[in-house]
Amino acid sequence: MLKPGQLRLVQEIATHGQLQLAAEAVGMTQPAASRALAEVERLFGAPLFIRQPKGMTPTEIGLMVLRRAQVILRELRNIATDVETLRGGFAGSVCVGAVTGPAVSDLIPAIREVKEAAPEADITVDVMPSRDLLPRLMSGEMDFVLARILPEFDSQDFEILPMRDERVRFMVRAAHPLARAPSVTLTELAGCEWIMQQRGAPIREATLAAFAHVGLPEPKNVINSPSMLLSIAYLAQSDAVAPVSEEVAALLIKPPVNADFAVLNVPHDVRVAPYYLLNRRRHPLNPLAMRLRERLILRSHNQMKDLW
């Protein structure tokens, strides 16, 4: 069976026309190169070169072998390059998930940084509630997630890195009657129409807890939808109020989006429990997933420094 070293020797003989020079190019002694060439010719049952006083020229069979050798050696070089790229986290695939706030504030910037260095990296992202993210993480469909740990899951199954909590903002269309009010109380909002995620969603539960904290019943006029797109479309066409993460509100209202929405100036500080960076124990991440995870950790560390 032919070896890559033998193919490289044949290629160098054709390039230099002399066995001595070809041997030096592949790091062999001339006797060793002569034996290697003889072995190759024995395997093919025919000479690959014509020996002449001025050098060696390929035979017809030698030319055919050279054409195939070039293809094989190029593929071997490509394999080595691809392996090195994968090992360095510059290629491959990763599937991650996040709840909405950290998807906007943490995940998107980290992905952009990774893609700048690894444009061919195959990155898949899903944004959904923690109750949907955690089963997909446990099944191996996702490499890691930015989510909250739910009671029905054993925290010992995860490697856990604390991140941050989410602040809730109440968003309306810019022409909403309360949009320009210097301050809006929860009492004023109790009778408004609302569009919220389904019951059990952290942002909805934090909003209802804020009403309960000041002794108010929860709003009665509520549309339930897990779809952020539908919520935005409904807000744009009504006087409804939507509780959203601070990151989502900033994305929509500030440049470059500049959507026609406003955040109500509500004096209550409504926050959702912290989320975590989670991946499965005893399931090593591939280099690309590790690279993306490290970017997330670095961003979180820098953000915490800025807060202090």
Sequence and secondary structure as in RCSB ss.txt:
>XXXX:A:sequence
MLKPGQLRLVQEIATHGQLQLAAEAVGMTQPAASRALAEVERLFGAPLFIRQPKGMTPTEIGLMVLRRAQVILRE
LRNIATDVETLRGGFAGSVCVGAVTGPAVSDLIPAIREVKEAAPEADITVDVMPSRDLLPRLMSGEMDFVLARIL
PEFDSQDFEILPMRDERVRFMVRAAHPLARAPSVTLTELAGCEWIMQQRGAPIREATLAAFAHVGLPEPKNVINS
PSMLLSIAYLAQSDAVAPVSEEVAALLIKPPVNADFAVLNVPHDVRVAPYYLLNRRRHPLNPLAMRLRERLILRS
HNQMKDLW
>XXXX:A:secstr
   HHHHHHHHHHHHHSSHHHHHHHHT  HHHHHHHHHHHHHHHTS SEEEETTEEEE HHHHHHHHHHHHHHHH
HHHHHHHHHHHHTTSSSEEEEEE HHHIIIIIHHHHHHHHHH TT EEEEEE  HHHHHHHHHTTS SEEEE   
TTS GGGEEEEE   EEEEEEEETT TTTT S   HHHHHTS EEE  TT HHHHHHHHHHHHTT    SSEEE 
  HHHHHHHHHTSS BEEEEHHHHHHHHSTTT  SEEE   SS  EE   EEEEETT    HHHHHHHHHHHHHH
HHHHHHH 
